[in-house]
């Protein structure tokens, strides 16, 4: 499958820093002094949201396993995770690759929300992801995302961007909204290099950079810097350069793609950057064939990076102001296929981590005896989770950001009571 061309976002033929335009607390400790007014909540609150997108359709049934349900073993005679290997949580068990989450579980800093999805599920990667990003089906969708709309309605009094995307993929639709500029950082080190060159660095550095540019494929990647004429780009670049000249003391992170992204996020947070939302992705979850090892490796990369990130925040006393939300565009079908994999499905779990949470698992366990076209039925609309996060954690009105009123549903989740 080919990714759609996002080149019409006004970001031009550039990379590294791209500017794209785009459209729950009893269980969470309230920060001292967080008594922002209704009108100024966005400007005074210092809570942060980190979004991790698991691209490709994470197999939720092998991530949070109903090991006591005999129908699970029948549907997955080869792919089923042995009960003895699971990290037990009552009637459910986490995949053994998630052992790095043990500490978070014991401290109630990791939560699974079961059965998240939407009605009439779409099994196309791009279409379903766009639904999650825009909160709209194709017939009434614009180039506008829920986070982009949140930024647009709230604005920001800081010179720092309210949202930053880290990764070489195009700016996610979730972050887009007309008139909104969101930096997309391919690499903090690339950003530092480009900043030095713009400031007139030595000729050897410039020569090496030009050689690197000649060998870089333009397809599917961002250039190192974009739109230097915009105030936002200049301010972000100067801010990051100040951060990057300091020694990296962000603790031990796995040397993986997601590990490096979350290391960068931790550096930005601990440096005092006023960004409220960070967006990162981990790709590769489209496990149609030979799923066991691939899925295990991906879950290990996610859990190890997430654990290292939260440990670093805890060491700095920041863990109670950062919420991490993980989602995927859909789950996988209940039954395994003939290629030792699983095909596109529907409902799947979402995950929250960071502050102290009221419970480890929220929602009903999947009912494998009541399927819809071979898929798990959803029980929680993903937009109600967004509403709970926006209203309860970010302290901003979710109705405009979601283009709909999901507040009552979000409150019913009792995530941010």
Order of alpha helices (4+ residues) and beta strands (2+ residues): beta-alpha-beta-beta-alpha-beta-beta-alpha-beta-alpha-alpha-beta-beta-alpha-alpha-alpha-alpha-beta-alpha-beta-beta-beta-beta-beta-beta-alpha-alpha-alpha
